[in-house]
Amino acid sequence: MPRGRSTFTKRQKEQTRQQKQRDKAERRSQRKQEKPEPGSQHEQDELRAAAEAQAALFHVGHDEAAPQESNGSAEKPGE
């Protein structure tokens, strides 16, 4: 007995759905393999570099403000 058109269409849709699931699972596993482990040396180096950059920015702004306060001048910016 030949299959009807709706049965063929349903079968195609189901095969497409299963293929998408397999593709998604494969992409997920690839991302998991590429993702560095938390606490790895590389991640710690990146965090340390970012912290040093922020500290440098903070100290630069702090050092510029300190001489103005220490010289006793009461000038306000813009005067």
PDB file of N, CA, C and O in Angstrom:
ATOM      1  N   MET A   1       0.847  -1.184   0.000  1.00  0.00           N
ATOM      2  CA  MET A   1       0.000   0.000   0.000  1.00  0.00           C
ATOM      3  C   MET A   1       0.889   1.243   0.000  1.00  0.00           C
ATOM      4  O   MET A   1       1.755   1.383   0.863  1.00  0.00           O
ATOM      5  N   PRO A   2       0.681   2.144  -0.960  1.00  0.00           N
ATOM      6  CA  PRO A   2       1.523   3.347  -1.033  1.00  0.00           C
ATOM      7  C   PRO A   2       1.210   4.321   0.106  1.00  0.00           C
ATOM      8  O   PRO A   2       0.079   4.442   0.576  1.00  0.00           O
ATOM      9  N   ARG A   3       2.261   4.996   0.514  1.00  0.00           N
ATOM     10  CA  ARG A   3       2.098   5.989   1.581  1.00  0.00           C
ATOM     11  C   ARG A   3       1.506   7.262   1.004  1.00  0.00           C
ATOM     12  O   ARG A   3       1.755   7.623  -0.147  1.00  0.00           O
ATOM     13  N   GLY A   4       0.728   7.920   1.817  1.00  0.00           N
ATOM     14  CA  GLY A   4       0.132   9.176   1.385  1.00  0.00           C
ATOM     15  C   GLY A   4       1.140  10.315   1.487  1.00  0.00           C
ATOM     16  O   GLY A   4       2.210  10.160   2.075  1.00  0.00           O
ATOM     17  N   ARG A   5       0.790  11.445   0.915  1.00  0.00           N
ATOM     18  CA  ARG A   5       1.658  12.615   0.899  1.00  0.00           C
ATOM     19  C   ARG A   5       1.902  13.123   2.318  1.00  0.00           C
ATOM     20  O   ARG A   5       3.016  13.534   2.643  1.00  0.00           O
ATOM     21  N   SER A   6       0.885  13.099   3.156  1.00  0.00           N
ATOM     22  CA  SER A   6       1.050  13.621   4.512  1.00  0.00           C
ATOM     23  C   SER A   6       2.042  12.778   5.308  1.00  0.00           C
ATOM     24  O   SER A   6       2.798  13.317   6.116  1.00  0.00           O
ATOM     25  N   THR A   7       2.049  11.459   5.089  1.00  0.00           N
ATOM     26  CA  THR A   7       2.991  10.594   5.787  1.00  0.00           C
ATOM     27  C   THR A   7       4.417  10.912   5.355  1.00  0.00           C
ATOM     28  O   THR A   7       5.320  10.965   6.189  1.00  0.00           O
ATOM     29  N   PHE A   8       4.626  11.122   4.067  1.00  0.00           N
ATOM     30  CA  PHE A   8       5.943  11.461   3.542  1.00  0.00           C
ATOM     31  C   PHE A   8       6.417  12.799   4.106  1.00  0.00           C
ATOM     32  O   PHE A   8       7.574  12.934   4.502  1.00  0.00           O
ATOM     33  N   THR A   9       5.531  13.778   4.140  1.00  0.00           N
ATOM     34  CA  THR A   9       5.866  15.103   4.664  1.00  0.00           C
ATOM     35  C   THR A   9       6.226  15.019   6.147  1.00  0.00           C
ATOM     36  O   THR A   9       7.198  15.628   6.593  1.00  0.00           O
ATOM     37  N   LYS A  10       5.436  14.260   6.905  1.00  0.00           N
ATOM     38  CA  LYS A  10       5.726  14.095   8.329  1.00  0.00           C
ATOM     39  C   LYS A  10       7.096  13.451   8.533  1.00  0.00           C
ATOM     40  O   LYS A  10       7.858  13.856   9.410  1.00  0.00           O
ATOM     41  N   ARG A  11       7.392  12.462   7.726  1.00  0.00           N
ATOM     42  CA  ARG A  11       8.672  11.764   7.832  1.00  0.00           C
ATOM     43  C   ARG A  11       9.830  12.718   7.521  1.00  0.00           C
ATOM     44  O   ARG A  11      10.854  12.702   8.204  1.00  0.00           O
ATOM     45  N   GLN A  12       9.665  13.533   6.504  1.00  0.00           N
ATOM     46  CA  GLN A  12      10.701  14.513   6.161  1.00  0.00           C
ATOM     47  C   GLN A  12      10.905  15.516   7.296  1.00  0.00           C
ATOM     48  O   GLN A  12      12.039  15.843   7.647  1.00  0.00           O
ATOM     49  N   LYS A  13       9.821  15.991   7.856  1.00  0.00           N
ATOM     50  CA  LYS A  13       9.912  16.954   8.959  1.00  0.00           C
ATOM     51  C   LYS A  13      10.620  16.339  10.154  1.00  0.00           C
ATOM     52  O   LYS A  13      11.454  16.983  10.790  1.00  0.00           O
ATOM     53  N   GLU A  14      10.285  15.088  10.459  1.00  0.00           N
ATOM     54  CA  GLU A  14      10.909  14.415  11.597  1.00  0.00           C
ATOM     55  C   GLU A  14      12.405  14.219  11.351  1.00  0.00           C
ATOM     56  O   GLU A  14      13.211  14.421  12.259  1.00  0.00           O
ATOM     57  N   GLN A  15      12.779  13.834  10.145  1.00  0.00           N
ATOM     58  CA  GLN A  15      14.198  13.674   9.828  1.00  0.00           C
ATOM     59  C   GLN A  15      14.941  15.005   9.933  1.00  0.00           C
ATOM     60  O   GLN A  15      16.066  15.054  10.430  1.00  0.00           O
ATOM     61  N   THR A  16      14.319  16.072   9.471  1.00  0.00           N
ATOM     62  CA  THR A  16      14.921  17.404   9.564  1.00  0.00           C
ATOM     63  C   THR A  16      15.088  17.810  11.019  1.00  0.00           C
ATOM     64  O   THR A  16      16.121  18.364  11.396  1.00  0.00           O
ATOM     65  N   ARG A  17      14.081  17.538  11.836  1.00  0.00           N
ATOM     66  CA  ARG A  17      14.139  17.877  13.258  1.00  0.00           C
ATOM     67  C   ARG A  17      15.275  17.125  13.940  1.00  0.00           C
ATOM     68  O   ARG A  17      16.032  17.707  14.717  1.00  0.00           O
ATOM     69  N   GLN A  18      15.395  15.843  13.654  1.00  0.00           N
ATOM     70  CA  GLN A  18      16.458  15.038  14.257  1.00  0.00           C
ATOM     71  C   GLN A  18      17.835  15.520  13.808  1.00  0.00           C
ATOM     72  O   GLN A  18      18.770  15.552  14.607  1.00  0.00           O
ATOM     73  N   GLN A  19      17.966  15.893  12.546  1.00  0.00           N
ATOM     74  CA  GLN A  19      19.246  16.394  12.043  1.00  0.00           C
ATOM     75  C   GLN A  19      19.620  17.701  12.742  1.00  0.00           C
ATOM     76  O   GLN A  19      20.782  17.905  13.094  1.00  0.00           O
ATOM     77  N   LYS A  20      18.645  18.581  12.944  1.00  0.00           N
ATOM     78  CA  LYS A  20      18.901  19.832  13.654  1.00  0.00           C
ATOM     79  C   LYS A  20      19.350  19.567  15.085  1.00  0.00           C
ATOM     80  O   LYS A  20      20.242  20.249  15.591  1.00  0.00           O
ATOM     81  N   GLN A  21      18.749  18.593  15.735  1.00  0.00           N
ATOM     82  CA  GLN A  21      19.153  18.229  17.095  1.00  0.00           C
ATOM     83  C   GLN A  21      20.599  17.747  17.124  1.00  0.00           C
ATOM     84  O   GLN A  21      21.373  18.114  18.008  1.00  0.00           O
ATOM     85  N   ARG A  22      20.953  16.909  16.133  1.00  0.00           N
ATOM     86  CA  ARG A  22      22.334  16.407  16.078  1.00  0.00           C
ATOM     87  C   ARG A  22      23.317  17.552  15.843  1.00  0.00           C
ATOM     88  O   ARG A  22      24.373  17.607  16.473  1.00  0.00           O
ATOM     89  N   ASP A  23      22.968  18.465  14.934  1.00  0.00           N
ATOM     90  CA  ASP A  23      23.835  19.616  14.652  1.00  0.00           C
ATOM     91  C   ASP A  23      24.010  20.483  15.891  1.00  0.00           C
ATOM     92  O   ASP A  23      25.116  20.928  16.199  1.00  0.00           O
ATOM     93  N   LYS A  24      22.927  20.714  16.585  1.00  0.00           N
ATOM     94  CA  LYS A  24      22.963  21.542  17.795  1.00  0.00           C
ATOM     95  C   LYS A  24      23.836  20.891  18.866  1.00  0.00           C
ATOM     96  O   LYS A  24      24.629  21.569  19.519  1.00  0.00           O
ATOM     97  N   ALA A  25      23.693  19.584  19.046  1.00  0.00           N
ATOM     98  CA  ALA A  25      24.498  18.863  20.031  1.00  0.00           C
ATOM     99  C   ALA A  25      25.979  18.922  19.647  1.00  0.00           C
ATOM    100  O   ALA A  25      26.839  19.060  20.517  1.00  0.00           O
ATOM    101  N   GLU A  26      26.273  18.820  18.373  1.00  0.00           N
ATOM    102  CA  GLU A  26      27.662  18.889  17.914  1.00  0.00           C
ATOM    103  C   GLU A  26      28.257  20.271  18.169  1.00  0.00           C
ATOM    104  O   GLU A  26      29.390  20.380  18.639  1.00  0.00           O
ATOM    105  N   ARG A  27      27.504  21.323  17.865  1.00  0.00           N
ATOM    106  CA  ARG A  27      27.984  22.693  18.129  1.00  0.00           C
ATOM    107  C   ARG A  27      28.208  22.902  19.627  1.00  0.00           C
ATOM    108  O   ARG A  27      29.188  23.524  20.037  1.00  0.00           O
ATOM    109  N   ARG A  28      27.294  22.380  20.432  1.00  0.00           N
ATOM    110  CA  ARG A  28      27.409  22.512  21.883  1.00  0.00           C
ATOM    111  C   ARG A  28      28.687  21.844  22.381  1.00  0.00           C
ATOM    112  O   ARG A  28      29.409  22.409  23.202  1.00  0.00           O
ATOM    113  N   SER A  29      28.965  20.645  21.885  1.00  0.00           N
ATOM    114  CA  SER A  29      30.168  19.932  22.328  1.00  0.00           C
ATOM    115  C   SER A  29      31.438  20.651  21.852  1.00  0.00           C
ATOM    116  O   SER A  29      32.438  20.668  22.570  1.00  0.00           O
ATOM    117  N   GLN A  30      31.408  21.237  20.666  1.00  0.00           N
ATOM    118  CA  GLN A  30      32.570  21.984  20.178  1.00  0.00           C
ATOM    119  C   GLN A  30      32.830  23.205  21.046  1.00  0.00           C
ATOM    120  O   GLN A  30      33.979  23.489  21.384  1.00  0.00           O
ATOM    121  N   ARG A  31      31.782  23.930  21.411  1.00  0.00           N
ATOM    122  CA  ARG A  31      31.946  25.104  22.286  1.00  0.00           C
ATOM    123  C   ARG A  31      32.497  24.687  23.641  1.00  0.00           C
ATOM    124  O   ARG A  31      33.337  25.371  24.224  1.00  0.00           O
ATOM    125  N   LYS A  32      32.013  23.565  24.125  1.00  0.00           N
ATOM    126  CA  LYS A  32      32.470  23.082  25.430  1.00  0.00           C
ATOM    127  C   LYS A  32      33.954  22.739  25.385  1.00  0.00           C
ATOM    128  O   LYS A  32      34.679  23.004  26.343  1.00  0.00           O
ATOM    129  N   GLN A  33      34.413  22.151  24.282  1.00  0.00           N
ATOM    130  CA  GLN A  33      35.825  21.799  24.148  1.00  0.00           C
ATOM    131  C   GLN A  33      36.692  23.045  23.997  1.00  0.00           C
ATOM    132  O   GLN A  33      37.808  23.074  24.515  1.00  0.00           O
ATOM    133  N   GLU A  34      36.210  24.068  23.307  1.00  0.00           N
ATOM    134  CA  GLU A  34      36.982  25.285  23.062  1.00  0.00           C
ATOM    135  C   GLU A  34      37.024  26.186  24.284  1.00  0.00           C
ATOM    136  O   GLU A  34      37.959  26.972  24.437  1.00  0.00           O
ATOM    137  N   LYS A  35      36.041  26.087  25.147  1.00  0.00           N
ATOM    138  CA  LYS A  35      35.948  26.964  26.314  1.00  0.00           C
ATOM    139  C   LYS A  35      37.039  26.599  27.323  1.00  0.00           C
ATOM    140  O   LYS A  35      37.155  25.436  27.710  1.00  0.00           O
ATOM    141  N   PRO A  36      37.847  27.589  27.757  1.00  0.00           N
ATOM    142  CA  PRO A  36      38.876  27.270  28.753  1.00  0.00           C
ATOM    143  C   PRO A  36      38.247  26.974  30.105  1.00  0.00           C
ATOM    144  O   PRO A  36      37.178  27.490  30.431  1.00  0.00           O
ATOM    145  N   GLU A  37      38.910  26.147  30.878  1.00  0.00           N
ATOM    146  CA  GLU A  37      38.394  25.792  32.189  1.00  0.00           C
ATOM    147  C   GLU A  37      38.470  26.989  33.121  1.00  0.00           C
ATOM    148  O   GLU A  37      39.431  27.755  33.057  1.00  0.00           O
ATOM    149  N   PRO A  38      37.467  27.170  33.994  1.00  0.00           N
ATOM    150  CA  PRO A  38      37.530  28.264  34.958  1.00  0.00           C
ATOM    151  C   PRO A  38      38.742  28.087  35.873  1.00  0.00           C
ATOM    152  O   PRO A  38      39.044  26.980  36.318  1.00  0.00           O
ATOM    153  N   GLY A  39      39.421  29.181  36.141  1.00  0.00           N
ATOM    154  CA  GLY A  39      40.577  29.117  37.009  1.00  0.00           C
ATOM    155  C   GLY A  39      41.844  28.705  36.285  1.00  0.00           C
ATOM    156  O   GLY A  39      42.868  28.465  36.925  1.00  0.00           O
ATOM    157  N   SER A  40      41.796  28.617  34.967  1.00  0.00           N
ATOM    158  CA  SER A  40      42.992  28.234  34.230  1.00  0.00           C
ATOM    159  C   SER A  40      44.009  29.377  34.270  1.00  0.00           C
ATOM    160  O   SER A  40      43.665  30.520  34.567  1.00  0.00           O
ATOM    161  N   GLN A  41      45.240  29.054  33.973  1.00  0.00           N
ATOM    162  CA  GLN A  41      46.320  30.052  34.029  1.00  0.00           C
ATOM    163  C   GLN A  41      46.054  31.177  33.041  1.00  0.00           C
ATOM    164  O   GLN A  41      46.289  32.343  33.359  1.00  0.00           O
ATOM    165  N   HIS A  42      45.568  30.849  31.850  1.00  0.00           N
ATOM    166  CA  HIS A  42      45.294  31.862  30.835  1.00  0.00           C
ATOM    167  C   HIS A  42      44.252  32.855  31.339  1.00  0.00           C
ATOM    168  O   HIS A  42      44.414  34.066  31.188  1.00  0.00           O
ATOM    169  N   GLU A  43      43.204  32.346  31.927  1.00  0.00           N
ATOM    170  CA  GLU A  43      42.142  33.219  32.443  1.00  0.00           C
ATOM    171  C   GLU A  43      42.669  34.104  33.567  1.00  0.00           C
ATOM    172  O   GLU A  43      42.325  35.284  33.639  1.00  0.00           O
ATOM    173  N   GLN A  44      43.500  33.547  34.444  1.00  0.00           N
ATOM    174  CA  GLN A  44      44.059  34.330  35.544  1.00  0.00           C
ATOM    175  C   GLN A  44      44.974  35.424  35.019  1.00  0.00           C
ATOM    176  O   GLN A  44      44.985  36.531  35.556  1.00  0.00           O
ATOM    177  N   ASP A  45      45.742  35.129  33.974  1.00  0.00           N
ATOM    178  CA  ASP A  45      46.615  36.145  33.377  1.00  0.00           C
ATOM    179  C   ASP A  45      45.798  37.291  32.793  1.00  0.00           C
ATOM    180  O   ASP A  45      46.166  38.456  32.943  1.00  0.00           O
ATOM    181  N   GLU A  46      44.697  36.967  32.129  1.00  0.00           N
ATOM    182  CA  GLU A  46      43.837  38.003  31.559  1.00  0.00           C
ATOM    183  C   GLU A  46      43.243  38.874  32.660  1.00  0.00           C
ATOM    184  O   GLU A  46      43.211  40.099  32.537  1.00  0.00           O
ATOM    185  N   LEU A  47      42.772  38.244  33.737  1.00  0.00           N
ATOM    186  CA  LEU A  47      42.194  39.013  34.839  1.00  0.00           C
ATOM    187  C   LEU A  47      43.240  39.902  35.501  1.00  0.00           C
ATOM    188  O   LEU A  47      42.953  41.044  35.861  1.00  0.00           O
ATOM    189  N   ARG A  48      44.441  39.384  35.659  1.00  0.00           N
ATOM    190  CA  ARG A  48      45.515  40.157  36.278  1.00  0.00           C
ATOM    191  C   ARG A  48      45.868  41.368  35.409  1.00  0.00           C
ATOM    192  O   ARG A  48      46.061  42.469  35.925  1.00  0.00           O
ATOM    193  N   ALA A  49      45.950  41.165  34.098  1.00  0.00           N
ATOM    194  CA  ALA A  49      46.275  42.259  33.182  1.00  0.00           C
ATOM    195  C   ALA A  49      45.184  43.334  33.221  1.00  0.00           C
ATOM    196  O   ALA A  49      45.488  44.527  33.216  1.00  0.00           O
ATOM    197  N   ALA A  50      43.936  42.920  33.258  1.00  0.00           N
ATOM    198  CA  ALA A  50      42.831  43.879  33.321  1.00  0.00           C
ATOM    199  C   ALA A  50      42.869  44.649  34.637  1.00  0.00           C
ATOM    200  O   ALA A  50      42.619  45.854  34.654  1.00  0.00           O
ATOM    201  N   ALA A  51      43.177  43.970  35.732  1.00  0.00           N
ATOM    202  CA  ALA A  51      43.254  44.629  37.034  1.00  0.00           C
ATOM    203  C   ALA A  51      44.401  45.638  37.064  1.00  0.00           C
ATOM    204  O   ALA A  51      44.259  46.731  37.613  1.00  0.00           O
ATOM    205  N   GLU A  52      45.535  45.266  36.474  1.00  0.00           N
ATOM    206  CA  GLU A  52      46.671  46.187  36.433  1.00  0.00           C
ATOM    207  C   GLU A  52      46.350  47.421  35.596  1.00  0.00           C
ATOM    208  O   GLU A  52      46.735  48.535  35.952  1.00  0.00           O
ATOM    209  N   ALA A  53      45.649  47.224  34.493  1.00  0.00           N
ATOM    210  CA  ALA A  53      45.278  48.359  33.642  1.00  0.00           C
ATOM    211  C   ALA A  53      44.340  49.302  34.388  1.00  0.00           C
ATOM    212  O   ALA A  53      44.492  50.522  34.313  1.00  0.00           O
ATOM    213  N   GLN A  54      43.375  48.743  35.104  1.00  0.00           N
ATOM    214  CA  GLN A  54      42.459  49.588  35.877  1.00  0.00           C
ATOM    215  C   GLN A  54      43.202  50.303  36.994  1.00  0.00           C
ATOM    216  O   GLN A  54      42.938  51.476  37.259  1.00  0.00           O
ATOM    217  N   ALA A  55      44.117  49.619  37.645  1.00  0.00           N
ATOM    218  CA  ALA A  55      44.886  50.237  38.722  1.00  0.00           C
ATOM    219  C   ALA A  55      45.740  51.370  38.172  1.00  0.00           C
ATOM    220  O   ALA A  55      45.867  52.421  38.801  1.00  0.00           O
ATOM    221  N   ALA A  56      46.324  51.153  36.998  1.00  0.00           N
ATOM    222  CA  ALA A  56      47.144  52.196  36.387  1.00  0.00           C
ATOM    223  C   ALA A  56      46.290  53.417  36.072  1.00  0.00           C
ATOM    224  O   ALA A  56      46.719  54.546  36.308  1.00  0.00           O
ATOM    225  N   LEU A  57      45.110  53.211  35.551  1.00  0.00           N
ATOM    226  CA  LEU A  57      44.227  54.338  35.252  1.00  0.00           C
ATOM    227  C   LEU A  57      43.852  55.082  36.521  1.00  0.00           C
ATOM    228  O   LEU A  57      43.813  56.312  36.534  1.00  0.00           O
ATOM    229  N   PHE A  58      43.581  54.357  37.568  1.00  0.00           N
ATOM    230  CA  PHE A  58      43.200  54.991  38.830  1.00  0.00           C
ATOM    231  C   PHE A  58      44.359  55.792  39.400  1.00  0.00           C
ATOM    232  O   PHE A  58      44.170  56.923  39.847  1.00  0.00           O
ATOM    233  N   HIS A  59      45.540  55.224  39.390  1.00  0.00           N
ATOM    234  CA  HIS A  59      46.701  55.903  39.961  1.00  0.00           C
ATOM    235  C   HIS A  59      47.087  57.129  39.145  1.00  0.00           C
ATOM    236  O   HIS A  59      47.527  58.125  39.718  1.00  0.00           O
ATOM    237  N   VAL A  60      46.935  57.086  37.828  1.00  0.00           N
ATOM    238  CA  VAL A  60      47.253  58.247  36.997  1.00  0.00           C
ATOM    239  C   VAL A  60      46.350  59.400  37.370  1.00  0.00           C
ATOM    240  O   VAL A  60      46.831  60.520  37.545  1.00  0.00           O
ATOM    241  N   GLY A  61      45.073  59.165  37.496  1.00  0.00           N
ATOM    242  CA  GLY A  61      44.129  60.225  37.877  1.00  0.00           C
ATOM    243  C   GLY A  61      44.394  60.711  39.290  1.00  0.00           C
ATOM    244  O   GLY A  61      44.259  61.904  39.563  1.00  0.00           O
ATOM    245  N   HIS A  62      44.767  59.816  40.192  1.00  0.00           N
ATOM    246  CA  HIS A  62      45.025  60.166  41.590  1.00  0.00           C
ATOM    247  C   HIS A  62      46.303  60.980  41.702  1.00  0.00           C
ATOM    248  O   HIS A  62      46.349  61.936  42.477  1.00  0.00           O
ATOM    249  N   ASP A  63      47.350  60.629  40.947  1.00  0.00           N
ATOM    250  CA  ASP A  63      48.630  61.351  40.997  1.00  0.00           C
ATOM    251  C   ASP A  63      48.486  62.768  40.459  1.00  0.00           C
ATOM    252  O   ASP A  63      49.129  63.683  40.972  1.00  0.00           O
ATOM    253  N   GLU A  64      47.661  62.970  39.442  1.00  0.00           N
ATOM    254  CA  GLU A  64      47.469  64.308  38.888  1.00  0.00           C
ATOM    255  C   GLU A  64      46.732  65.208  39.866  1.00  0.00           C
ATOM    256  O   GLU A  64      47.000  66.408  39.920  1.00  0.00           O
ATOM    257  N   ALA A  65      45.821  64.659  40.629  1.00  0.00           N
ATOM    258  CA  ALA A  65      45.042  65.468  41.568  1.00  0.00           C
ATOM    259  C   ALA A  65      45.857  65.784  42.815  1.00  0.00           C
ATOM    260  O   ALA A  65      45.647  66.839  43.413  1.00  0.00           O
ATOM    261  N   ALA A  66      46.767  64.929  43.228  1.00  0.00           N
ATOM    262  CA  ALA A  66      47.524  65.111  44.464  1.00  0.00           C
ATOM    263  C   ALA A  66      48.407  66.358  44.443  1.00  0.00           C
ATOM    264  O   ALA A  66      48.400  67.082  45.439  1.00  0.00           O
ATOM    265  N   PRO A  67      49.171  66.669  43.386  1.00  0.00           N
ATOM    266  CA  PRO A  67      50.013  67.861  43.425  1.00  0.00           C
ATOM    267  C   PRO A  67      49.201  69.156  43.531  1.00  0.00           C
ATOM    268  O   PRO A  67      49.660  70.114  44.152  1.00  0.00           O
ATOM    269  N   GLN A  68      48.031  69.202  42.949  1.00  0.00           N
ATOM    270  CA  GLN A  68      47.216  70.409  43.030  1.00  0.00           C
ATOM    271  C   GLN A  68      46.770  70.654  44.467  1.00  0.00           C
ATOM    272  O   GLN A  68      46.740  71.801  44.914  1.00  0.00           O
ATOM    273  N   GLU A  69      46.432  69.617  45.183  1.00  0.00           N
ATOM    274  CA  GLU A  69      46.002  69.755  46.565  1.00  0.00           C
ATOM    275  C   GLU A  69      47.177  70.087  47.476  1.00  0.00           C
ATOM    276  O   GLU A  69      47.019  70.848  48.430  1.00  0.00           O
ATOM    277  N   SER A  70      48.349  69.529  47.198  1.00  0.00           N
ATOM    278  CA  SER A  70      49.484  69.699  48.096  1.00  0.00           C
ATOM    279  C   SER A  70      50.168  71.056  47.939  1.00  0.00           C
ATOM    280  O   SER A  70      50.857  71.486  48.864  1.00  0.00           O
ATOM    281  N   ASN A  71      50.008  71.757  46.794  1.00  0.00           N
ATOM    282  CA  ASN A  71      50.714  73.015  46.620  1.00  0.00           C
ATOM    283  C   ASN A  71      49.979  74.180  47.277  1.00  0.00           C
ATOM    284  O   ASN A  71      50.502  75.294  47.314  1.00  0.00           O
ATOM    285  N   GLY A  72      48.782  73.942  47.793  1.00  0.00           N
ATOM    286  CA  GLY A  72      48.072  74.956  48.565  1.00  0.00           C
ATOM    287  C   GLY A  72      47.354  75.976  47.728  1.00  0.00           C
ATOM    288  O   GLY A  72      46.766  76.892  48.302  1.00  0.00           O
ATOM    289  N   SER A  73      47.354  75.893  46.424  1.00  0.00           N
ATOM    290  CA  SER A  73      46.638  76.871  45.616  1.00  0.00           C
ATOM    291  C   SER A  73      45.147  76.581  45.677  1.00  0.00           C
ATOM    292  O   SER A  73      44.721  75.426  45.660  1.00  0.00           O
ATOM    293  N   ALA A  74      44.372  77.638  45.747  1.00  0.00           N
ATOM    294  CA  ALA A  74      42.925  77.494  45.864  1.00  0.00           C
ATOM    295  C   ALA A  74      42.249  77.717  44.526  1.00  0.00           C
ATOM    296  O   ALA A  74      41.061  78.035  44.482  1.00  0.00           O
ATOM    297  N   GLU A  75      42.991  77.553  43.423  1.00  0.00           N
ATOM    298  CA  GLU A  75      42.417  77.756  42.101  1.00  0.00           C
ATOM    299  C   GLU A  75      41.422  76.636  41.798  1.00  0.00           C
ATOM    300  O   GLU A  75      41.649  75.471  42.122  1.00  0.00           O
ATOM    301  N   LYS A  76      40.356  77.012  41.189  1.00  0.00           N
ATOM    302  CA  LYS A  76      39.383  76.052  40.745  1.00  0.00           C
ATOM    303  C   LYS A  76      39.548  75.917  39.242  1.00  0.00           C
ATOM    304  O   LYS A  76      39.911  76.886  38.575  1.00  0.00           O
ATOM    305  N   PRO A  77      39.293  74.749  38.703  1.00  0.00           N
ATOM    306  CA  PRO A  77      39.414  74.583  37.238  1.00  0.00           C
ATOM    307  C   PRO A  77      38.470  75.548  36.519  1.00  0.00           C
ATOM    308  O   PRO A  77      37.311  75.703  36.903  1.00  0.00           O
ATOM    309  N   GLY A  78      38.972  76.174  35.499  1.00  0.00           N
ATOM    310  CA  GLY A  78      38.143  77.087  34.710  1.00  0.00           C
ATOM    311  C   GLY A  78      38.319  78.540  35.128  1.00  0.00           C
ATOM    312  O   GLY A  78      37.731  79.412  34.489  1.00  0.00           O
ATOM    313  N   GLU A  79      39.077  78.843  36.140  1.00  0.00           N
ATOM    314  CA  GLU A  79      39.282  80.233  36.540  1.00  0.00           C
ATOM    315  C   GLU A  79      40.546  80.785  35.979  1.00  0.00           C
ATOM    316  O   GLU A  79      40.872  81.948  36.220  1.00  0.00           O
TER     317      GLU A  79
END
